[in-house]
């Protein structure tokens, strides 16, 4: 039986997996996501187990780990797309699947055929009314939607190319438009599954900076799945690191250390910091800065 969220001044308040009200994370901000002792099993194989993590309003949180440990699966479990074998999840105080309308979700990168004539602004507009059949309704709602699309084009810096066919745009330009689409309905939580994948280093840095600005400008929490922590490291509040030996959640300084990763992997791992602030992880198996096989397994 699900415990109904408590209310304050008529508004539902987030509750934990045991029904207790969540006062929140840093600086008293409400907790949007709570994962408690969660275990996922797919095809008879345990993907991860006993995961504990929280995401507070306005936080920028990365899910890290090598290929095949279930980073994307964790996002899907929070959304209710993958059932848990044990433990619990709350999303905005509700069971998974009941508050997805408050989430902007960008799955792993899609490719667009070069001949596709759909414009960038049309892709963003799909985030507002793409779930409705037929032509957009004219009137006040249509004007509001057009205004929101314009806001998002400016927010992601796509003014120069938003009216061009998306199939003719670069990977970085396409990704900016897809992020805008995920933000269209002003979500409280933005989930991005490998948004930097397949981008070159300059575009990785630019898109990472964009996501950091969006988190502040839109006051939205961000959960991002990534293989390489370096492009997003300076923007992160916390990380959830998944490994074959379990999971650890905390600040980057707490989690991405030699001692912590050695415990996760059960083999010696050394984390070094270069003069420009990049992390270099030495040891086996592969760790944050050395992920190359990006689409195998259930990452």
N, C-alpha and C positions, 0 to 999 in steps of 0.2 A: 504494500500500500504506500503510495507516494504522499509525503507530508506537504500540504499546501504552503506556499510561501507566506511568511508573516507580512503584515502591511503596516506602513507608517504614513499617516495622512492619506490613506486610501491607496497608496502605491505599494505593490509587492516588493518585498525585500529578498535578496538572495539568501538561500539557505544551504547548509552543507549537506553532505551525503547522509548525515545522521539526523537531519532536520533542524539543526541549530542555526540561528541567524549568523551570517558571516558579516562581521563588521568591516572586514577588508584587509588589504595589504598595506603597503607603505603609506604613511601619512593619512591613515584612516580611509583610504579609497576602497570602495566596495569590491569584493572578489567576484569576478565574472566567471571564472572557471575553477573548479576544484576537482582534482583527481585523487582518489584515496585508495591505496592498496590495489590498484587496478591490474588485471591480468588479461591479456588477449591471446586467444588460441585460434589459429587458422589452419585448416587442413590437417588437424591433429598435432600441429606443432605449436609450442608456446613461443609467441613472438616476443613478448616482454611480460614481466610479472612484478607485482608489488610496486607499481609506479605511484609516487606521491608528488603532486605538483599543484600550484595555484597560479592564476593570472589575475592581477588586479586591474581596475580601470586605468587606462593610460599607460600601462606597462608595455615595453617592447621585449618580447621573450623569444629566444631561438630554441628550436629542437634540433640537437646536433647528434652526430654519431655516424659510424661507417655504414656503407651500403648493406641493406638486408636486415637491419635491426628493428624496423617498423616505425620509422619517423612519421611517414604519411598515415600509417595505420592509427597512430595516436590521434592525429587530427580527425580522422574518420570516426574513431570511437567517441570523441567529444561531441561530434555532430550526430551520433546515433546511427551511423552508416555501418559500423562494425560492432556487434554485440560483445560485451565483456564476458569472460568466463568466470571472473571473480572481481570483487571490489566495486567501486562506484564512481560515478561522474555526475557533477552538476554543472549545467551551463545556464548562467543567469538565474540560478536558484531552481532550475527545473531539470527534469530527467532529460537525457539526450534525445534530440529530435523535436522537442517542444518549443525551443526558442531560436530555431535556426533562422527565422525571419530577422533576427537582430544581428546576424553574422554575415559579413562579406567574405566569400570563399573563392579563392583563385586556385584551381587544381594545377597539377604539373603542366608545364608549358605545352600549349597547343601550337601546331604549325598551320599557317594559312597558305593556301595555294596562291601563287603569284598572279593568277588570273582573277582572283576574287575581287569583285567590284564594290563590295560593301564598304562604306566609308568609316573612318575612325569614330566620328560622332554617332553613327548608327550603332556601332558596337557598344559604345557607352550607353546609349538609349535603351538597349536591350536589358541593361541592368535595372532599369526602372519599370518597363512594361513588357519585357520579353516573354513573361509567363502568360500574357493575355493573347487571345486569338483576335485576328482582324487588324484593321488599320487603327492607329492611335486616335483616341477621341479628341475632337477639337474643343476649344474653350479654355477655361481657367486652368484645368488640369494639364492640358497640353502646353500652355504657356509656362506653367511652373516647371514642367519636365524639361522644356527647352532651356529655361534659365538654369536649371540644375546641371544639365549637360555642359552649358557654357562655363559654369563655375568649375566643374571637374576638369575640363580641357585646360583651363588656366592653372588649376592646382597642380596638375601633373606636367605642366610645361609643354603641352602638345599643340599650342595655337598654330604653329607653322605648318603642321601636317595633318591635323585632325579631320580635314575635309577631303583628304586623299584616300584612295582605296587602300584598305589595310594590307592587302596582299603585296603592295608595292613598297611597304615600309620596312625599315630595318628591324632586327630582333628587339633592340632596346626601345624603339618607338612603339612597336606592338605591345611590349610588356607594360609600358606606361599607360596605354589605352585600356588594357585589360585590368590594371589596378584601378583605374578610374571607374570601370564598369562595376567592380566589386564594391566600390564606395558609394554607388549611386543612391542607395536607400538609407544613407547615413547610419551604417551599422555601429554597434558598440564595440564589436570585436572584428578584426580583419585577420583572416587566416590565409597565409600564402605558402603554397607548397612548391618549394624550389624555384622562386621567382628569378633567381640569378643564373639558373642553369642555362647552358649554351650561349651565354653572353660573354663577350670579350672583357678583359679586365677594366678598361675605362667605363664600359657600360655597366658592369657590376657595381663599380664605385658610385656611378651616377644614380642608378636605381636604388641602391642602398641608402644614399643620402636622401633621395626622394621619399622613401618609406619613413625614414626618421622624421622628416619635416611633416609628413602627413599625420603621423601619430600625434604630433603637437598641435598642428593646425585644426585637425578634425576631432581632437580629443578622443581618439579611438585606440583601444589596446590592439597590439599586433602579436600574432604568433606566426613565426616564419620557420619553415623547414629549410635547412641549409647543410651543405657538405663542408664548405669552407667558411669558418667563422670570421676570417680576416676582413672581408669587405663590410661586415655589419658590426664588428666588435665595438667600435666607439659609440654606437647607438643603443647597445643592449643594456637592459636593466638586469635581466636574469637569463639563465640558460637551463634547459632540461637536456641532460646528456644521457643517451641510451647506449648501452654496451652489452656485450654478451653476458657480463656478470651482474647486470641489474641496471639501475637508473639512479641518477643523482640530479638534484635541482638546487640551484643557488645562483649567486652572482658569478660572472665570468671569472673573477679572481678566486672564488672559492672552488669552482668546479674544474676549470681547465688548468689543472696543475699536475705535476708529475705524480704526486702521491695519490690523488683522486683517480686519475686515469689508470694508474697501475693497479689499484684495487678493482676498478671496473673490468679490466681485461685479464687480470690474473697473470700478467707478464710485465716485465719492466718497460715503462714508458717514460720518456723524458720530454718535458715541455720547455722550450727555449724561447726567449723574446729577442727579436732582432732590434737593431738601433732605430728602425722606423716603426716599431711597435707591432710588427707582424709576429704571429706565433708559428713556431716550427716544432712539430711533434716528431720525436725520434723513437722508433720502436715498432713492434708488430703486435696486433694487426694495425691497419691504417687508422688514422685518427683525423681530427678536424681539418688540418691544412693539407691533407694529402688524399682526397677522395677523387678517384678518376672514373670508376665504373658507375655511372650515375643512374642507370635505369634498370638494373637487374634486380631480381628478388622483390621484396616488399618494402623497399626503403620508404 
